[in-house]
Amino acid sequence: MDFELTDEQVMLRDTVRDLLARAYDPETRLKVTDTDLGWSRDVWNQLAELGVLGLPFSEEDGGVGAGPVETMVVLQEVGRRLAPEPIVDAVYVPGALVALAGSAEQRGRILPEIAGGTRLLAFAHAEPGKRWPSSELATTATAQGDSYTLTGVKNPVSHGDAADELVVSAVLPGGGVGLFLVAPDATGVVRKSYSTVDGSRGAQIELDNAPGELLGDAQDAAETVLSALTHAQALLCAESIGAMEEALRLTTDYLKARKQFGVTLSKFQTLTQRAANMYVSLELARSMSLYATASLADGTVDPVVGSRARLQIGRSARHVGQEAIQMHGGIGVTAEYPVGHYVARLTAIERTLGGSLEHLSVLTARVGDYELPEL
């Protein structure tokens, strides 16, 4: 199997890398994340003009029609620069739900706008007190003639603070999972915004007989949700790789420049061995990210594959992050120096859609599905 990027994929990578490098140095990023929005509308519009926001959507739906490899390439660059723009939360995941479950009219109305950067969505699925991978929902949908009203609480909703429209999961009157479009300023909707540990934004969405537009028909959309979240796992893996690459680079550069006892830290064998172990963890994570992306590119949407990748990448991220902080010393946890922000983002990713322990529990529960090898 050829793991090299094509010329077009390299061009995409380099273009996104150049855009984000011009937009964000550590100081500029801090200023942007300290604003009320937490990210840059200007950068968002540039990403839309490049076609980045429309990558996973078909040309008929106003997108580019690219595959999982292209989105992986983009998210690695997002992780490398810690770009705060909500590409996954506001476009790729909720857009995938619209593309998979929406009617032709809904796709034609919504997808071109989110690909063009003029409409932001958010997927309101997680609920308080429910740990991943629980699929039980307390939010309910009640039929009101040909329309529906929703009641329940959704939290956390990543980047739900800025969403122009919410994609909300709820239990259908006849059972099963339904997906609904809800306006955040509609009657019966209360949106409470907050900041997260990595400088991102989130929201708690409270619904009290809030009107919702059914996405598609009244079919059980549980498999659609599972498919979208499995793709999201691969995207989080790719972003982690970019963040780990930069954390390792910052650490090795620091070891080459910082002096103790008249020599650079890179002259101390123990520190260079620890940096080498960080590289090993990064490469283990990279191989699993490629595995998850390649499975999706082959048409295999398997949440077990996602859990395998997330488990190793979560372990690698913890190792790389802890070592980066330790070898930087006190400067590693200052707000002005970037390495601590990379560790914060890796920590936030590790707690999104299940942590290492949750993914390990998924895998151990499936041990009985496999035959023991015979010697």
N, C-alpha and C positions, 0 to 999 in steps of 0.2 A: 504494500500500500504506500502511495506517495503522500508524505506528510508536508511537502513543500507547498507554499501558497502559489497560486497562479499569478501571472503578471497583473491581472485586473484586481486581485485581492491585495497584492502588494501596493498597488496604486491607491486603493481605498484606505489601507492602513496608514500609508505615508501622508495622505491628504488629511485624514482625521487627526493624526499625530501632530501635523504642522498647525492645524487650526487650533487645537487645544493647547499646544505649546505657546502659541502667540497670545492666547486668551488668558492663560493662567500660569503665573509664577506663584510661589508660596504666599507672598504678601497680597497679591491681587485676589487670590482665592479666599483668603481670610476676610478681605473686605466684602467680597460678594456673598459669602455664606453668612455674614453678619447682617445682611439686609433682611427686610421682612420676607421677601420671596425666597431668598436663600440660593438663588441661581440667576444666571444672566439671560434675559430675553434676547439680547443681541446674539449671544452664542447660539441660543436655541434657533433663531431665524437662520443663522449660517448653516447649522446642521440640517435644517429643512431644505435649504437651497441646494445643498450637496446631495440630497436624496437619502441621507442617513435615517431620517425618521420614517421613511417609506420603504426601507429595505425589505422587511419580511412580507409585505402585502403584494398581492398580484397587481399586474398592470391594469387589469380591468377595474380594480378597486382604488386606483390612483397611486399605486406603489411602484416598486422597482422589480419585485418578483425574485429577490435574492434568497439564498438559503441560510441554514444555520451557521455555516462557516463564516459568511460575511458578517453576521451579527456578532459572532465570537470575536472576530478581528476588531470590530468597533468597540466592544465592551472591554477588551484588553487595553485599548488606548484610553478609555474612560478611567479605568482603574489606575493606569500609569500616571495620569495627571490629577486623579481625584476630582474629576470634573463633576460638579454637583447637579448638572442637568438631569431631570428625571426621565431618561430615555426608556428604561425598562418599566418603571412604575406608571408613567403617563401615556406611553405609546405601545411598546412591544407586547406587554401582557394583556392589558384591557383591549388593545386593538386585535389581538389574536382571538379573544373571546367574541368580539363583534364579527370577525371574519369567519369564524367557525360556526357560530350559532345564529347570527343575524340574518334577517331576510334580505333579499336583493335591494329593497328600498332602504333599509337601515345601513347596509354596507355602503351603498352609493352616497348616502347622506353624511355618514360619519367618517369613514376611512380616508377619503381624500383630504378632509380637513385636518385630521390628526397627522397624516403624512406631510401636509403642508405647514404644520406647526401652529395652526390657528385655533385648534381645539385640543384641550387636555382632558384626558380621562383618568380615572383611578378605579382600581378593583377593590371594592369593599367586600371582603370575604371572611377574614379572620374575626373571631369574636372573643370577648373577655372570658377567661377561664377555660378556653379550649386550646390544648397544646397540639401542635402538628404531630402526627398526620391525621388528627381527628376530622372526620367528614360530617359530623353531626352539626346541624345548624339550629339555633334557637330563633333566628329571624324568620318570620312567617309572611306569606303572601295571601291576601284575602281577595277573592274575586268580587268586583263591584260591576255587575253587568259584563261588558266587554273589556273593562279595565281592572286594574289591581291596585291595592294599597298594601304597604309594607310596614311591619312593626318589628323592632329589634334594635340591637346595638352592635356596631361594627368598630373594632379597634384591635390592633392598629391598622390604619389605612395609609399606606406609604404615599406621601405627597398628595394626600386627599385635601390638604389645605388650599391648593391652587387649582383643583380640578374644576373644569367647566361642566362636567357631567360625570356621574358615578355609575359604574357597573356593579350592581348589588346582587349577591346570591341570597336566595331565600327558599324556604320549603313551599312547594306548590300546594294548593288546596287538596289535590288528589294524591299527594306524596311525590317524592323526587325533588330534585334541585332545579329551580328556575333562575334565570338571569334577567335582571331588570335594569333599564336605564332610568336614573333618578336625577332630577335637577337639585343641586345642593341648596338652592334658595327656595325650594318648593315648600308649601305648607306642610308642617309636620316633620321637617328636617332641621336638626340642630347640629352644627359642625363646630367642634372644639379643636383648635389647632395647637400644636406644640412642636418643640425642637427635640431632636434625638441626640444620642451620645456622639455620633459622627458628624454632627452639624447639618444633617438632613432635616426634613420636615415631615410631620405626620398629622393625622387627625383622628378624632373619635367622632363617628357618625351615629347620631341617635335618630331613629325613625319611629314616628307615632302616627300610624295611618297615613303615611306619606304616599302620594301617587307615584306609580312606577309603570313604565312602558315595557311590556314583555319583549325580551330579545328573541326573535324568531318565533317558534310556536311553543305550545305547552308540553314539550317533550322533556324528559329528564336530562338535564345538562351536566350530570356528574362527570361523565367521561370527557366532555369538553373542558370542564374546569381542570380535571386531572392532566389533560394534554397541555393546557396553557401553563400550568404550574411546573410540569416536567421541563418544558422549554425554559421557564424562568430559572430553574435550578442550573441548567447549563449556562445561562447568561451570568448568573452570580459566580459560577466557577470561573468563567473567562475574566470577569472583572477582578476577582481575587488574584489571578495570575499576574495581571498588570500591576496591581498594588504590591504584590510580593517582589516582583522584579525590581521595582523602584526602591522598595525598602532595603533590598539586598545591595543595590547599587549605592545608595546613600551610606550604608554601613561600610562597604569596602572602601569607598572614597574617604570616609572619616578615618578609617584605620591607616590609610596611606598618608594622611595629612596631620593627624593629631600626634604629638610627641609626649613621651614620658621617659624620664631619665636620659634625655638627650637623643633618643631615637624614636622613629615613628612606631605606632602600635603594630603596624604590619610586620615588624621584625620579631614580635613575640609569637612563638610557634603555636602556643595554645589558642591565641585569638584567631590566627589564620586557619587553624583546624576547625574552630567553631564556625567561621565564615564558610568554610568548605561544606560543613554539615548543613548550613542554611541553603547552600546551592543544591545539595542532594534533595532536601525537602521540596525545594521549588520545582526541580525536575520531576519528582514523583507526582506533584500536583499538576504540572503541565501535561503529563501523559494521561492523567485521569480526565482533565478538561477536554483534551482531544478525543478521548474515548467517548465521553458524553456527547460531544458535538458530532462526532462521526456516526454515532448511533442514530441521532436525529436526522442527519443528512441521508442516512440509508432508509429512512422512513420508519424506524423503530422508536416508538414513544413508550419507553419502559421506565416507570418511576423507580424500579430497583436499580437501574443503571445510574439514575440521578443520585440515589442514596449512596451508591458505591463511590461515585465521584466526590460528592459533598463530604463524605466521611474522611477520605484521604486529604482533600483540600482543606478541610477544617483543621485537621491535625497539623498539616504543613503550615497553615497560616498562623496557628498558635505558636509553633516553634520559631518561625521566621520573625514574627512580631516580637516575641519575648527576647530573642537574641539581639534583635536590632536595638531595642530599648536598653538592654543590659550593656551592650558594647559602646553605645553612645554615652552612657552615664546620665547625669542629671539633665544635660541639654536635650536628651531624647524625649522628655516629657514636657518641655516648654511649648507654649502655644505658638511661639515665633518660628520654631524649627519644624520642618515637615514630617519627620519620621513618626512622631507621635500621632499625627493625623492619619497616616497610613495604617497604623495599628488600630486606631479607633474604627476606621472603616472596615478593616478585616474582621474586627470583633462584631461589628453590627451585621455584616454579611453572615457570619457564623451563627447568628441568632435569627436569621431570616429564613422562613420556610423550613424550620427544624435545625437544631444544633447537632453536633457530632453524636451526642448520646441518643438523640431521637433517630438519627439515620442508622446508627448501630443497632438500635432495637428493631428497626424495619428489616435489616439484613439478617439478624439472628432469628427472627421469626420465620424466615424463609429457608433456614438451613435444611429442614426436613424435605424441601422440594428437590434436593439434589441427591444423586446416588453417590455412595462412598466409592472411591477408586479401589480396585482390586489389584493386588500385586501378583 
